[in-house]
Amino acid sequence: MVAHDFLEAETAAKFLFTDDFSEIEVFVQSYTPPQLRRYR
């Protein structure tokens, strides 16, 4: 998707496309949600 300019690399890194449960587990455990708001 990145190679065909459908997604930027930064955006694509937020998604996981797989059917491997061990890969999903690693992704969920290491996932850091994007910072949407900044509070003072």
N, CA, C and O atoms as a Tinker XYZ file with bonds, in Angstrom:
   160  protein
     1  N      0.813000   -1.195000    0.000000    73     2
     2  CA     0.000000    0.000000    0.000000    64     1     3
     3  C      0.857000    1.260000    0.000000    63     2     4     5
     4  O      0.532000    2.250000   -0.655000    81     3
     5  N      1.942000    1.205000    0.735000    73     3     6
     6  CA     2.858000    2.345000    0.767000    64     5     7
     7  C      3.557000    2.480000   -0.582000    63     6     8     9
     8  O      3.739000    3.586000   -1.091000    81     7
     9  N      3.943000    1.353000   -1.150000    73     7    10
    10  CA     4.668000    1.371000   -2.427000    64     9    11
    11  C      3.838000    1.988000   -3.553000    63    10    12    13
    12  O      4.390000    2.554000   -4.497000    81    11
    13  N      2.512000    1.877000   -3.451000    73    11    14
    14  CA     1.628000    2.410000   -4.492000    64    13    15
    15  C      0.975000    3.729000   -4.076000    63    14    16    17
    16  O     -0.026000    4.150000   -4.656000    81    15
    17  N      1.562000    4.376000   -3.055000    73    15    18
    18  CA     1.087000    5.680000   -2.567000    64    17    19
    19  C     -0.364000    5.668000   -2.100000    63    18    20    21
    20  O     -1.058000    6.681000   -2.190000    81    19
    21  N     -0.824000    4.515000   -1.600000    73    19    22
    22  CA    -2.173000    4.435000   -1.048000    64    21    23
    23  C     -2.179000    4.907000    0.407000    63    22    24    25
    24  O     -3.136000    5.539000    0.852000    81    23
    25  N     -1.107000    4.598000    1.147000    73    23    26
    26  CA    -0.940000    5.025000    2.535000    64    25    27
    27  C      0.462000    5.558000    2.736000    63    26    28    29
    28  O      1.404000    5.127000    2.071000    81    27
    29  N      0.596000    6.497000    3.657000    73    27    30
    30  CA     1.925000    6.929000    4.065000    64    29    31
    31  C      2.488000    5.872000    5.008000    63    30    32    33
    32  O      1.724000    5.177000    5.678000    81    31
    33  N      3.802000    5.740000    5.070000    73    31    34
    34  CA     4.442000    4.724000    5.911000    64    33    35
    35  C      4.041000    4.881000    7.374000    63    34    36    37
    36  O      3.815000    3.890000    8.067000    81    35
    37  N      3.953000    6.118000    7.843000    73    35    38
    38  CA     3.578000    6.366000    9.240000    64    37    39
    39  C      2.158000    5.864000    9.528000    63    38    40    41
    40  O      1.900000    5.319000   10.601000    81    39
    41  N      1.258000    6.043000    8.593000    73    39    42
    42  CA    -0.123000    5.578000    8.755000    64    41    43
    43  C     -0.191000    4.062000    8.651000    63    42    44    45
    44  O     -0.900000    3.424000    9.430000    81    43
    45  N      0.522000    3.484000    7.718000    73    43    46
    46  CA     0.503000    2.038000    7.530000    64    45    47
    47  C      1.045000    1.298000    8.745000    63    46    48    49
    48  O      0.634000    0.169000    9.012000    81    47
    49  N      1.959000    1.915000    9.485000    73    47    50
    50  CA     2.532000    1.275000   10.672000    64    49    51
    51  C      1.506000    1.095000   11.783000    63    50    52    53
    52  O      1.731000    0.313000   12.707000    81    51
    53  N      0.392000    1.799000   11.711000    73    51    54
    54  CA    -0.652000    1.704000   12.737000    64    53    55
    55  C     -1.587000    0.530000   12.502000    63    54    56    57
    56  O     -2.390000    0.202000   13.376000    81    55
    57  N     -1.502000   -0.111000   11.342000    73    55    58
    58  CA    -2.388000   -1.206000   10.979000    64    57    59
    59  C     -1.616000   -2.518000   10.909000    63    58    60    61
    60  O     -0.415000   -2.536000   10.637000    81    59
    61  N     -2.321000   -3.606000   11.156000    73    59    62
    62  CA    -1.715000   -4.929000   11.039000    64    61    63
    63  C     -2.663000   -5.812000   10.246000    63    62    64    65
    64  O     -3.828000   -5.963000   10.615000    81    63
    65  N     -2.179000   -6.389000    9.173000    73    63    66
    66  CA    -2.962000   -7.303000    8.361000    64    65    67
    67  C     -2.309000   -8.678000    8.446000    63    66    68    69
    68  O     -1.287000   -8.925000    7.807000    81    67
    69  N     -2.903000   -9.575000    9.240000    73    67    70
    70  CA    -2.349000  -10.915000    9.401000    64    69    71
    71  C     -3.405000  -11.854000    9.963000    63    70    72    73
    72  O     -4.405000  -11.408000   10.525000    81    71
    73  N     -3.181000  -13.145000    9.812000    73    71    74
    74  CA    -4.038000  -14.134000   10.464000    64    73    75
    75  C     -3.221000  -14.971000   11.448000    63    74    76    77
    76  O     -3.690000  -16.005000   11.924000    81    75
    77  N     -2.015000  -14.529000   11.750000    73    75    78
    78  CA    -1.120000  -15.201000   12.689000    64    77    79
    79  C     -1.332000  -14.618000   14.092000    63    78    80    81
    80  O     -1.002000  -13.460000   14.347000    81    79
    81  N     -1.890000  -15.440000   15.002000    73    79    82
    82  CA    -2.219000  -14.950000   16.339000    64    81    83
    83  C     -1.002000  -14.482000   17.126000    63    82    84    85
    84  O     -1.109000  -13.537000   17.908000    81    83
    85  N      0.137000  -15.110000   16.942000    73    83    86
    86  CA     1.330000  -14.667000   17.666000    64    85    87
    87  C      1.773000  -13.286000   17.180000    63    86    88    89
    88  O      2.259000  -12.474000   17.967000    81    87
    89  N      1.607000  -13.027000   15.910000    73    87    90
    90  CA     1.936000  -11.710000   15.360000    64    89    91
    91  C      0.965000  -10.647000   15.891000    63    90    92    93
    92  O      1.368000   -9.523000   16.191000    81    91
    93  N     -0.307000  -11.012000   16.004000    73    91    94
    94  CA    -1.313000  -10.100000   16.557000    64    93    95
    95  C     -1.000000   -9.789000   18.011000    63    94    96    97
    96  O     -1.091000   -8.637000   18.435000    81    95
    97  N     -0.630000  -10.812000   18.779000    73    95    98
    98  CA    -0.310000  -10.621000   20.197000    64    97    99
    99  C      0.856000   -9.646000   20.376000    63    98   100   101
   100  O      0.788000   -8.743000   21.209000    81    99
   101  N      1.906000   -9.824000   19.608000    73    99   102
   102  CA     3.069000   -8.932000   19.687000    64   101   103
   103  C      2.660000   -7.508000   19.315000    63   102   104   105
   104  O      3.076000   -6.553000   19.970000    81   103
   105  N      1.859000   -7.365000   18.281000    73   103   106
   106  CA     1.414000   -6.041000   17.838000    64   105   107
   107  C      0.598000   -5.347000   18.925000    63   106   108   109
   108  O      0.819000   -4.169000   19.208000    81   107
   109  N     -0.342000   -6.066000   19.536000    73   107   110
   110  CA    -1.202000   -5.484000   20.573000    64   109   111
   111  C     -0.389000   -5.111000   21.806000    63   110   112   113
   112  O     -0.612000   -4.054000   22.398000    81   111
   113  N      0.546000   -5.961000   22.197000    73   111   114
   114  CA     1.349000   -5.686000   23.390000    64   113   115
   115  C      2.277000   -4.491000   23.194000    63   114   116   117
   116  O      2.587000   -3.790000   24.158000    81   115
   117  N      2.716000   -4.252000   21.989000    73   115   118
   118  CA     3.655000   -3.155000   21.757000    64   117   119
   119  C      2.988000   -1.915000   21.160000    63   118   120   121
   120  O      3.666000   -0.934000   20.853000    81   119
   121  N      1.668000   -1.953000   20.995000    73   119   122
   122  CA     0.957000   -0.843000   20.358000    64   121   123
   123  C      0.913000    0.379000   21.265000    63   122   124   125
   124  O      0.576000    0.277000   22.445000    81   123
   125  N      1.249000    1.511000   20.714000    73   123   126
   126  CA     1.121000    2.786000   21.404000    64   125   127
   127  C      0.156000    3.630000   20.579000    63   126   128   129
   128  O      0.453000    3.967000   19.433000    81   127
   129  N     -0.997000    3.973000   21.151000    73   127   130
   130  CA    -1.961000    4.739000   20.365000    64   129   131
   131  C     -1.417000    6.114000   19.999000    63   130   132   133
   132  O     -0.621000    6.685000   20.744000    81   131
   133  N     -1.838000    6.641000   18.869000    73   131   134
   134  CA    -1.365000    7.968000   18.469000    64   133   135
   135  C     -1.885000    9.032000   19.427000    63   134   136   137
   136  O     -2.995000    8.923000   19.948000    81   135
   137  N     -1.085000   10.047000   19.650000    73   135   138
   138  CA    -1.493000   11.136000   20.523000    64   137   139
   139  C     -2.399000   12.061000   19.712000    63   138   140   141
   140  O     -1.962000   12.696000   18.753000    81   139
   141  N     -3.648000   12.122000   20.110000    73   139   142
   142  CA    -4.611000   12.925000   19.370000    64   141   143
   143  C     -4.744000   14.335000   19.927000    63   142   144   145
   144  O     -4.987000   15.286000   19.185000    81   143
   145  N     -4.583000   14.460000   21.232000    73   143   146
   146  CA    -4.709000   15.769000   21.872000    64   145   147
   147  C     -3.518000   16.010000   22.767000    63   146   148   149
   148  O     -2.927000   15.079000   23.314000    81   147
   149  N     -3.183000   17.253000   22.905000    73   147   150
   150  CA    -2.113000   17.632000   23.829000    64   149   151
   151  C     -2.718000   18.521000   24.906000    63   150   152   153
   152  O     -3.339000   19.544000   24.615000    81   151
   153  N     -2.527000   18.114000   26.139000    73   151   154
   154  CA    -3.041000   18.880000   27.263000    64   153   155
   155  C     -1.903000   19.633000   27.924000    63   154   156   157
   156  O     -0.770000   19.155000   27.968000    81   155
   157  N     -2.208000   20.799000   28.432000    73   155   158
   158  CA    -1.186000   21.607000   29.094000    64   157   159
   159  C     -1.064000   21.215000   30.530000    63   158   160
   160  O     -0.251000   21.785000   31.258000    81   159
